[in-house]
Amino acid sequence: MQFYLDFEKPIVELERKIKELREFSTENVDFSSDIKKLEKKAAKLRDDIFSNLNRWQRTQLARHTNRPYTLDYVNNIFTDWFEVHGDRNFRDDPALICGFARLDGEPCAVIGHQKGRDTKEKVYRNFGMPNPEGYRKALRVMKMAEQFGLPIFCFVDTPGAFPGIGAEERGQAEAIARNLREMAALSVPVIVTVTGEGGSGGALAVAVGNRVLMMEYSVYAVISPEGCAAILWNDGTKGPVAAEALKLTASDIASLGCVIDEVIAEPVGGAHTDPVGAAVQVKKSLKKHLAELRELSGEELVEQRYQKFRAMTLVAEG
């Protein structure tokens, strides 16, 4: 089912008119000139709209129901996908998919958040919010990858770790903290791509990488805009105001100079308008960064990752 954001609707209306004219065109009735005019108008409108999005609109795009999720990238980038289930302690967590695949024939590990599209799948995937067993499953796969010298690709798209009572009872904070520590010491290349939402520790628990990439319309922040608004103003409806204050877009994060390594361009209109085209761009970036990291030894990979995250800390002495 197609879903459209408010600012996308003018473009959708034009595209519907273009489709109707094509359907009504016959040998005797030629609408080609009208179609070309509308196509030109739609292209200009799309460029105008998407070149002037505010931070809240970009947040909405990052959450778009039709946006590609981890399994979409797995199907379009990798081959021989084999999913691993369970943390060997409690149960499997469908919100975080983990497994092994091949990138152009080279074996690798793939880990990523998975949201749902319809109500049934959203509930099954817990809206992309992992429980502790999800992070423990991810760590299990990371350790297996390290044992066999395989690169690790992580795809981040979550509003955050699940804050339920059961998750807290089973050690949510401990599971996240352990992942942070263990990922920092992995002796294999770790490449992280924020594809949608990068929310707080729930994202960071699978995002301690040698290279951290962001899709053009993804967001990355310590808290969701609504959560921030609820804390600051006791009003979750002020999410748009909070989004501006958080400076959470890919261009904002890139301007910091040390948090991410690349902003991956998306098709005009967002990755959901051309999932295959978006995957092509992601694959190109993954291969480029993997080739560069392959030049480093295990010890150098650990040191590079350590220095990368240390550089994010600034101390002001007054």
C-alpha positions as CSV (number, residue, x, y, z in Angstrom):
1,M,0.0,0.0,0.0
2,Q,1.4,3.4,-1.0
3,F,1.6,6.1,1.7
4,Y,2.3,9.8,1.0
5,L,3.4,12.6,3.3
6,D,1.6,15.9,3.1
7,F,4.4,17.6,1.2
8,E,4.5,14.8,-1.3
9,K,0.9,15.1,-2.3
10,P,1.2,17.9,-4.9
11,I,3.8,15.7,-6.7
12,V,1.5,12.7,-6.5
13,E,-1.4,14.6,-8.0
14,L,0.6,15.6,-11.0
15,E,1.8,12.0,-11.4
16,R,-1.8,10.8,-11.4
17,K,-2.7,13.3,-14.1
18,I,0.2,12.1,-16.2
19,K,-0.9,8.5,-15.7
20,E,-4.5,9.3,-16.7
21,L,-3.3,11.1,-19.9
22,R,-1.2,8.1,-20.8
23,E,-4.2,5.8,-20.4
24,F,-6.5,8.0,-22.5
25,S,-3.9,8.5,-25.3
26,T,-4.8,6.7,-28.5
27,E,-3.7,6.8,-32.1
28,N,-6.4,9.4,-32.7
29,V,-5.9,11.4,-29.5
30,D,-2.3,12.4,-28.8
31,F,-1.5,13.9,-25.3
32,S,2.2,13.5,-25.6
33,S,2.9,17.3,-25.5
34,D,0.7,17.7,-22.4
35,I,2.4,14.8,-20.8
36,K,5.8,16.2,-21.4
37,K,4.8,19.6,-19.9
38,L,3.4,17.9,-16.8
39,E,6.4,15.7,-16.4
40,K,8.7,18.8,-16.6
41,K,6.4,20.5,-14.1
42,A,6.5,17.5,-11.7
43,A,10.3,17.2,-11.9
44,K,10.7,20.9,-11.1
45,L,8.2,20.7,-8.3
46,R,10.0,17.6,-6.8
47,D,13.3,19.4,-7.0
48,D,11.9,22.5,-5.3
49,I,10.2,20.6,-2.5
50,F,13.0,18.2,-1.7
51,S,15.7,20.9,-1.8
52,N,13.9,22.9,0.9
53,L,12.8,20.3,3.4
54,N,13.0,21.3,7.1
55,R,14.3,19.0,9.7
56,W,10.9,17.7,10.7
57,Q,10.0,16.8,7.2
58,R,13.3,14.9,6.8
59,T,12.4,13.1,10.0
60,Q,9.1,12.1,8.5
61,L,10.9,10.9,5.4
62,A,13.3,8.8,7.5
63,R,10.1,7.2,9.0
64,H,8.3,6.8,5.7
65,T,6.2,3.5,5.7
66,N,7.5,2.7,2.2
67,R,11.1,3.4,2.9
68,P,13.4,0.4,2.3
69,Y,14.2,-1.6,5.5
70,T,17.2,-3.9,6.2
71,L,15.7,-7.0,4.4
72,D,15.1,-4.8,1.3
73,Y,18.8,-3.9,1.3
74,V,19.8,-7.5,1.9
75,N,17.7,-8.7,-1.1
76,N,19.1,-5.9,-3.4
77,I,22.8,-5.9,-2.3
78,F,23.7,-9.3,-1.0
79,T,23.4,-12.9,-2.1
80,D,23.2,-16.3,-0.3
81,W,21.4,-14.7,2.7
82,F,21.2,-17.0,5.8
83,E,19.4,-15.6,8.8
84,V,20.4,-16.6,12.3
85,H,17.8,-16.7,15.0
86,G,17.8,-16.5,18.8
87,D,20.3,-15.4,21.5
88,R,20.7,-18.9,23.0
89,N,19.4,-17.5,26.2
90,F,15.7,-16.3,26.0
91,R,14.2,-16.1,22.5
92,D,14.5,-14.7,19.0
93,D,13.9,-11.0,18.4
94,P,12.4,-10.2,15.1
95,A,13.1,-6.4,15.5
96,L,16.8,-7.1,14.8
97,I,17.7,-9.4,11.9
98,C,21.1,-11.0,11.9
99,G,22.8,-13.5,9.6
100,F,25.4,-14.2,6.9
101,A,25.5,-13.4,3.2
102,R,27.9,-12.6,0.4
103,L,28.8,-9.2,-1.1
104,D,29.9,-9.9,-4.7
105,G,30.9,-13.4,-3.6
106,E,32.7,-12.4,-0.5
107,P,31.2,-13.8,2.8
108,C,30.1,-11.3,5.4
109,A,27.8,-10.8,8.4
110,V,24.8,-8.5,8.1
111,I,22.9,-7.1,11.1
112,G,20.0,-4.6,11.0
113,H,16.8,-3.3,12.5
114,Q,13.6,-4.4,10.7
115,K,10.4,-2.5,10.9
116,G,7.0,-3.6,9.6
117,R,4.8,-2.1,6.9
118,D,1.3,-3.3,7.9
119,T,-0.2,-3.5,11.4
120,K,0.5,-7.2,11.8
121,E,4.1,-7.0,10.8
122,K,4.7,-3.8,12.8
123,V,3.5,-5.7,15.9
124,Y,5.6,-8.7,15.0
125,R,8.7,-6.6,14.5
126,N,7.9,-4.5,17.6
127,F,8.1,-1.4,15.4
128,G,11.8,-1.9,15.0
129,M,12.6,-1.6,18.7
130,P,14.8,-4.4,19.9
131,N,14.7,-6.2,23.2
132,P,17.9,-7.3,25.0
133,E,17.8,-10.7,23.2
134,G,18.0,-8.8,19.9
135,Y,21.3,-7.2,20.9
136,R,22.6,-10.4,22.4
137,K,21.8,-12.2,19.1
138,A,23.6,-9.4,17.2
139,L,26.7,-9.8,19.4
140,R,26.6,-13.6,18.9
141,V,26.7,-13.1,15.1
142,M,29.4,-10.4,15.4
143,K,31.6,-12.8,17.4
144,M,31.1,-15.5,14.9
145,A,32.1,-13.1,12.1
146,E,35.2,-12.1,14.0
147,Q,36.1,-15.8,14.5
148,F,36.0,-16.4,10.7
149,G,37.5,-13.0,9.7
150,L,34.3,-11.7,8.0
151,P,33.5,-8.0,7.6
152,I,30.3,-6.8,9.4
153,F,27.7,-4.6,7.8
154,C,25.1,-3.0,10.2
155,F,22.0,-1.2,9.0
156,V,20.4,1.1,11.6
157,D,16.7,2.1,11.5
158,T,15.1,2.3,15.0
159,P,13.4,4.9,17.1
160,G,15.3,3.3,20.0
161,A,15.6,0.2,22.2
162,F,12.3,-1.1,23.6
163,P,11.6,0.5,27.0
164,G,9.2,-2.2,28.3
165,I,9.3,-3.7,31.8
166,G,10.2,-7.1,30.5
167,A,13.1,-5.6,28.5
168,E,14.4,-3.8,31.6
169,E,14.0,-7.0,33.7
170,R,16.1,-9.0,31.2
171,G,18.9,-6.4,31.2
172,Q,18.3,-3.9,28.4
173,A,20.9,-1.5,29.6
174,E,23.5,-4.2,30.2
175,A,22.9,-5.7,26.7
176,I,23.4,-2.3,25.0
177,A,26.5,-1.5,27.1
178,R,28.1,-4.9,26.4
179,N,27.6,-4.5,22.7
180,L,29.3,-1.0,22.8
181,R,32.3,-2.6,24.6
182,E,32.5,-5.6,22.4
183,M,32.0,-3.8,19.1
184,A,34.8,-1.4,20.0
185,A,37.2,-4.4,20.2
186,L,36.2,-6.3,17.1
187,S,39.3,-7.1,14.9
188,V,37.3,-7.2,11.6
189,P,36.0,-4.2,9.5
190,V,32.6,-2.9,10.8
191,I,30.7,-0.6,8.4
192,V,27.5,1.0,9.7
193,T,24.8,2.6,7.6
194,V,22.0,4.6,9.1
195,T,19.1,4.0,6.6
196,G,16.2,5.6,8.5
197,E,16.0,6.5,12.2
198,G,19.1,6.3,14.3
199,G,17.6,6.6,17.8
200,S,19.7,6.8,20.9
201,G,21.4,3.8,22.5
202,G,19.1,1.5,20.6
203,A,20.9,2.5,17.4
204,L,24.4,2.9,18.9
205,A,24.3,-0.7,20.2
206,V,24.9,-1.9,16.6
207,A,26.6,1.3,15.3
208,V,30.2,1.3,16.7
209,G,31.9,1.0,13.4
210,N,35.1,1.9,11.6
211,R,32.9,3.7,9.1
212,V,29.5,5.2,9.8
213,L,27.4,6.2,6.8
214,M,24.1,8.0,6.6
215,M,21.5,8.0,3.9
216,E,20.6,11.5,2.7
217,Y,17.2,11.5,4.4
218,S,18.0,9.6,7.5
219,V,18.3,11.1,11.0
220,Y,20.6,10.3,14.0
221,A,20.0,11.7,17.5
222,V,20.2,10.9,21.2
223,I,16.4,11.0,21.4
224,S,13.4,11.2,19.1
225,P,12.0,14.8,18.6
226,E,8.7,13.8,20.3
227,G,10.7,12.4,23.3
228,C,12.8,15.5,23.5
229,A,9.7,17.8,23.3
230,A,8.0,15.8,26.1
231,I,11.1,16.3,28.4
232,L,11.7,19.9,27.6
233,W,8.2,21.3,27.3
234,N,6.0,18.4,28.6
235,D,4.4,18.4,25.2
236,G,5.2,15.6,22.7
237,T,3.3,17.5,19.9
238,K,6.2,20.0,19.7
239,G,8.3,17.4,17.8
240,P,8.9,19.8,14.9
241,V,10.4,22.4,17.2
242,A,12.5,19.8,18.9
243,A,13.7,18.5,15.5
244,E,15.1,21.9,14.7
245,A,16.9,22.1,18.0
246,L,18.3,18.5,17.8
247,K,19.9,19.1,14.4
248,L,19.5,15.5,13.6
249,T,19.7,15.3,9.8
250,A,22.5,13.8,7.7
251,S,23.8,17.2,6.7
252,D,23.8,18.4,10.3
253,I,25.7,15.3,11.5
254,A,28.2,15.6,8.6
255,S,28.9,19.2,9.6
256,L,30.3,18.0,12.9
257,G,33.2,16.5,11.0
258,C,33.8,13.4,13.1
259,V,30.6,11.4,13.7
260,I,29.9,10.0,10.2
261,D,32.1,9.4,7.2
262,E,29.8,9.8,4.2
263,V,26.3,10.9,3.3
264,I,24.8,8.5,0.7
265,A,22.7,10.3,-1.9
266,E,19.2,9.1,-2.4
267,P,17.0,9.1,-5.5
268,V,15.1,12.4,-5.8
269,G,12.1,12.1,-3.6
270,G,13.7,9.7,-1.2
271,A,14.8,6.0,-1.1
272,H,11.2,4.8,-1.1
273,T,10.6,6.2,-4.6
274,D,13.3,3.9,-6.0
275,P,14.5,1.2,-3.5
276,V,16.6,-0.6,-6.1
277,G,18.4,2.7,-7.1
278,A,19.0,3.5,-3.4
279,A,20.5,0.0,-2.9
280,V,22.8,0.5,-5.8
281,Q,24.2,3.7,-4.1
282,V,24.5,1.9,-0.8
283,K,26.3,-1.0,-2.3
284,K,28.8,1.3,-4.0
285,S,29.6,3.0,-0.8
286,L,29.9,-0.3,1.2
287,K,32.4,-1.7,-1.3
288,K,34.5,1.5,-1.4
289,H,34.8,1.7,2.4
290,L,35.4,-2.1,2.7
291,A,38.3,-1.9,0.2
292,E,39.9,0.8,2.3
293,L,39.5,-1.0,5.6
294,R,40.9,-4.2,4.1
295,E,44.2,-2.4,4.0
296,L,44.3,-2.3,7.9
297,S,45.3,-5.1,10.2
298,G,43.1,-6.3,13.1
299,E,45.0,-4.2,15.6
300,E,44.8,-1.2,13.3
301,L,41.0,-1.6,12.8
302,V,40.5,-1.6,16.6
303,E,42.7,1.5,17.1
304,Q,41.1,3.3,14.2
305,R,37.6,2.7,15.6
306,Y,38.8,3.8,19.1
307,Q,40.3,7.0,17.8
308,K,37.2,7.7,15.7
309,F,34.9,7.6,18.7
310,R,37.3,9.4,21.0
311,A,37.4,12.3,18.5
312,M,33.7,12.9,19.1
313,T,34.4,14.1,22.6
314,L,35.2,17.8,23.2
315,V,36.4,19.1,26.6
316,A,36.0,22.8,27.3
317,E,38.2,24.1,30.0
318,G,37.2,27.4,31.5
